[in-house]
């Protein structure tokens, strides 16, 4: 199937095995743009949270839940989108998801969000943007051979840099026009990207044939799937949980303005986004297992340091370090997924992405609860650091078996 396709098209590539000549560049660019703007609006409530909380009189726990709901909704919807990718193709599934998000934001702007319940409802709609993960990655991945999966998935996944756009621009726009107007303004770039996506994106010709619904979930019967989901719950969960929560953290912990907190958040998120493709490339070179070993160790140490940080400068430096590690881990996990589950890449992207969203929901909501119950964010960071250590222990436990059992293409490391 996929192997035969790469053999049949070898002549067309005129013997070149370079990354850029091995796939479909317009689709890779479209996947990145879709993912980038989708992630921008997925975490939009985070940078707006201080202003929304002030307007609606929200408690710390309510703020934590408000910014966490989009990640949980995105987690659940990633499974739905993973199924849709395998059933109707990634391009069509992506088009439907984008229309839902644009319509939802437009209605929210038009009618206004006037209650805590309204923010949660909006969070569910924004979950469709977060679920773009399960569409954009298979859309790009299916065009590339095994030896370039890490780079292809990393470049498409670099769309999580959209969280930087939200952190940079949302607070300033909210100050100029009001936070509710930001919801309507977000529809403009989303609509432009939607049209570009429809022109540029193309489904790969080697898509697997549709299967029964029960067959889609068959990977859950295998322990390897659960391990990969658990690892991504830590790497991506940490990334998106911090991306959504840092504006609240910097304003509550150090009294920064919403704009200054947005700049600090953008610096952290940019670091994690920038290294995602590097993480994929590193995993292609040294193996995803080795890359993840370093990731979990560094992330745990950085988060422990954050829990005791006494200044903005110290916290910012440690958050950047944590995000660099977690971003690298995101790329590394998705170098491993197609090596083990190439035939089920659509549903596995959804399942693993779901686990990442659950991890992000836990971190964002736990930070709000920790602040309300103890008066400090520190317990939330310490517990997530402990989860990183547990992930490191699990990776140590399974790595020998993976290297022995997984059948990989020549030159592909795990």
N, C-alpha and C positions, 0 to 999 in steps of 0.2 A: 504494500500500500504506500506508506510514506517513503520507504526505502526504494521501491520501484520508481516512484516519481523522481527522486533525486538522481537515480541512475539514468532514467530516460532523458532527463534534461541536462545531463552532464555536457553533452556536445554543444547545446545551446549556450552554455556558459563558457565555451571555448577553453575548457580546461582550467579556468580560474576558480580557485576555491576561497578567494577573499570574501570577507563578510559582506561588503557592499554589493558584490556581484552575485551573491548566492540567494537573494530573496527579491522582494518587491518594495522598492524604496517609497513610492507614493503611499502604499498602505501603511508602512512603518511610520511615516510622517503623520498620516491621518490618525493612526492609533495614538500617537503621542499627543497631538493637539486635543483630541477628544478626551483623553485621560487627564490632560493638564487642566482644561477648563472644568471638567467634572469634579476634579479634586478641589479646585478653587471654591466652588460653591458647596461642596460636601462639608468643608470645615468652616463655612462662612459664619456660623453662629458663634464660633469661638472668638474671633476678633471683635464681633459685635456684642459679645456677652456682657461686658461691663456696662455699656449703654443700655442694653435691653434690661439688665437686672435693676439698674437705677430707675428706669421708667416704670417697670412692673413691680418693683419692690420684692425681688427674689432673694431667698436665703442662699447661703453657700452651697447647701446640698441641692437646691433647685437649679442653681447655676451649673453645678457639676452634671446633673442629669440632663439639662437642656443641651449642653454641648456633647453629651455622650449618646443621646438618642440617635442622631444621624449615623454614628458608627455602628450601633446595634442594628438599625434598619438596613444599613448597607450590608452588614454581615449576612442577614437572612436573605436579602434580595440577591446576593451574589450566587447563592445556590440556584435560585430561580433563573438568573441570567446564565449560569453555567449550563443549565438544562436547555435554555433557549438557544444558546450558541450551537449546541450539538443538534438541535432539532430544526431550527430555521436559518442557521448561519450567523456568524458574528456581525456582519454588516447590518443586516436587518434588525437584529436584536439591539444593536447600538443606536440605530435610528429611533426605534420605539422609546428606548430609555431617555434619550435626549429630549424628545418631544414632551414626555411626562414632566421632566425637570423644568423645562422652559415654561410650560403651562402652569405648573405649580407655583413657581416664583412670581409669575405675572399676576396670578390670582391673589397671592399673598400681598403683593404690593398694592394691588387695586383695592382690596377689601381692608387691608391692615391687619396686623397681628397685635391683639389687645389683651391677651391673657397668657398665663403660664401654659395652659392647655393648648393654646394656639401655637406656641413655640414648639411644643412636642409634636403637634400635627405637621408643622412645617419641617421638623426634623425627620419625620418619616418620609416626606416627599424628597428631601435632600438625600435620603438613603439610596434612592435610585441613582444619584450621581456617584455615590460611593461604590455602588454595585458595578460601575463601569469597568472596574478592575477585571471582572470575570469575562468581559467582552474584549477590551482593548488588547489584553495579553494574548489570548488565542488568535485574535485577528492578525497580529504580527507574527506570533510564534509559528503558525502553520506554514508560513512562507520560507522558513529557514531550516537548514539541516542540523543534526544533533550537535556538531562541533561548534556551532554558532548560537546555540540556544541562550546561553548566558548573556551574550551581548545583545541579542534581539530582545529578549525579555527585559533586560536592564534598560535599554534605550526606550522601549515603549513604556516601561514602568517608571521612567524618569518623569513621566507626567505628574507624579506626586509632587513635583515642584510647584504645581498650581496652588498648593497651600501657602507658598511664599507670596503669591499675588494677593491672596485674601488677607494675609497679615500685613502686607505693605499698604494696600489701598483702601480696604474696608473701613478702618478707623478714621482716616482722613476724610473719606467721602461721607461717612456718618456725621462727622463734625460739621461739614459744609451743608449737607442736605437732609440730615436725619437718617437714622438707621433703617427705617422702613423703606425709604427711597432707594437704599443700596440694593434691596431685593429686586426692584424693577430694573435698576441699572445693570445688574448682572445678566439680565436677559439679552442684552445687546451683544456682548462677545460670544455668549453661548449660541446665539442664532447664527452669527457669522461662521463659527466653527462647524455648526451643523451642516451648512451648505458646502463648506470645504470638504467635510467628511464624506458627504454623499457623492462628490465628484471624484475624490482621490481613492477612497477605500475600495478594496476588491477582495472577495473571499478567495482563499487559496483553493487550487483544484484538487488537493489531496485530502479533503475533509472526510472524516469517517462517516459511514452510513448511519442513519438514525437507528436507535435501538429502543427497546422497551424502557419504561420509566424505572422499573426495578433494576434493569441492567445498568442504568446510569449511576446508581448508588452502590454498585458492586465494589468499588474501591474501599468503601467503609468496612468491608469484611477483612481487609488486610491491615496488619499492624503498621506497615510502612506509611500508609496514608495518615493514620492518627499521629504518628511521630512528626511527619512533615507539617501537619496542621498545628501541632503543639509548638513547634519551633517558630512558625510564622506568627502565632498568637503573641509570642514574645517580641520578635523583631518588628513586624509591621504594627502590632498592637501598641508597642512602645512608641513607635514613630507617630502614628496618627493620634494616639491618646495625648501625647505631649503637644503635637501641633494644635489640637483643639483646646488644650488646657492652659498653655503657657501665657496667653493674654490675661487670663484670670489670675494666674499665679503672680505674674510680674506686677499687676495693679494692686492685688491684695497684699502680697508679701512685702513689696518695696515701695508702694505708693506711686508707681509710675503713671503717667498719663496714658490714655488708651493708645495714642499715636506712638509714644516711646515704647510701650509694651509690644505694639505691633512690629516695630523695627527689631526689637530683641528677638521676638518670635520668628520673624522672617530670617534672621541670621542663622538661628538654630535649624529651621526647616530647610533652608537652602543647603546647609551642610549635608543633611541627611539625604536630600534629593539628588545632589550632585554626585554622590558616591554610589548611588544605586547601580548605574551601568558599570562603574568601576568594580563594584562587588561582583557583578555577573562575570565580567572579564577576568577578575582575580580567581573566581571559582572555576572558570574554564581552564585556567592555567594550573592552579595548585589543587583544585578539587573543592567542592562545596563544603565537605566535612571539615577540612582544615580551616577554611575561611570562617565558618560558623563557630569553631572552637575559640578563635580569637575574639569574635564578635561578642559572644556571651560573657566572656571574662571581662572585656573592657566595659561593656554596658553595665554590668553589675557594679564594678568599682566606681564608675561615673555617677550612677544613681545613688549609691551610698554617700558619695561626696556631696551631691546636691542636697541630700537630707540635712546636712550640717552647714551648708553654705550661709555665710553671714553677710554677704554683700552682693550687689547686682553683678559686679564684675566676676566674682568667683562662680556664682550660679550660672552666668552666661557661658563661661568657659567650659564648665562641666557639662552643661546641656549640649553645647556644640560637640564635645567629645562623645557624649552618649548618642547623639543623632548620627554622627559619623559612623559609629559602630552599628547602630540599628539599620541605617541605610545600606551599609555594606551587607548586612545580614539579609535584607530583603532581596537583594540581587542574588545572593548565594543560595537561598532556599529555592528560588525559581530557576537556578541552574540544575538543581537536583530533581525537581518535579518531572520535567519531560524525560529525564533519563530513566525514571522508574515507571512513569505512567504516560508514555507517549500516545497510546491509543485512547486514553481517557483524559487528554489534556484539557478539554473544555470543562468537564464536570470537576476535575481535580483543581483547576484554577478557581472555580467557584467555591469548592469545599475549603481549600487552603485559604482563599481570600476571606471566606466567612469566619474562619478561626482567627484571622488577623483582626477583623472587625470586632469580634467578641473581646479580644485582648484590649483593643482600643477603648471599647465601651467600659470594660472593667477599670482600666487605669483612670480614665476621665471621671467616671462617677465616684471611684474610691477616693480620688483627691478631694472632691467636694465634700464627701462624707467625713474624711479625715479632718478637714478644716473645720467643719461644723462641730464634730464630736470632741476633738482634742485641741482646737485652736491652732493647729499646725498642719502643713502639708506633708511633713516628714514621714509619718507612718505609711502613707500611700507610696512614697518613693522607695522606702525600705522593703515593703512587701513585693514590689515589682522587681527590685534588685534580687530578692530571694528567688523569684520565679526564673530570672536569668540564670542563676546558679543551678536550679533544678534542670533547666533546659541543657545546660552544659553537661550535667551528670547523665541525662538521657542520651545525649549525642555520643558520649564516651561509651555508653552501654551498647549502642546499636551499630557503631561505625564499622567494626570488624565484619559483622554479618553482611552489611550493605556492600562492602567492597568484595566480599566473596560471592554473593548471590546475584548482584545486579549485572545484567548483560548490557554493556555499553559499547558504543561505536569506537573504532580505533582512534586513539589519541584523546578520548574523552575521559576526564578524571572525575572521581567522586570523592 
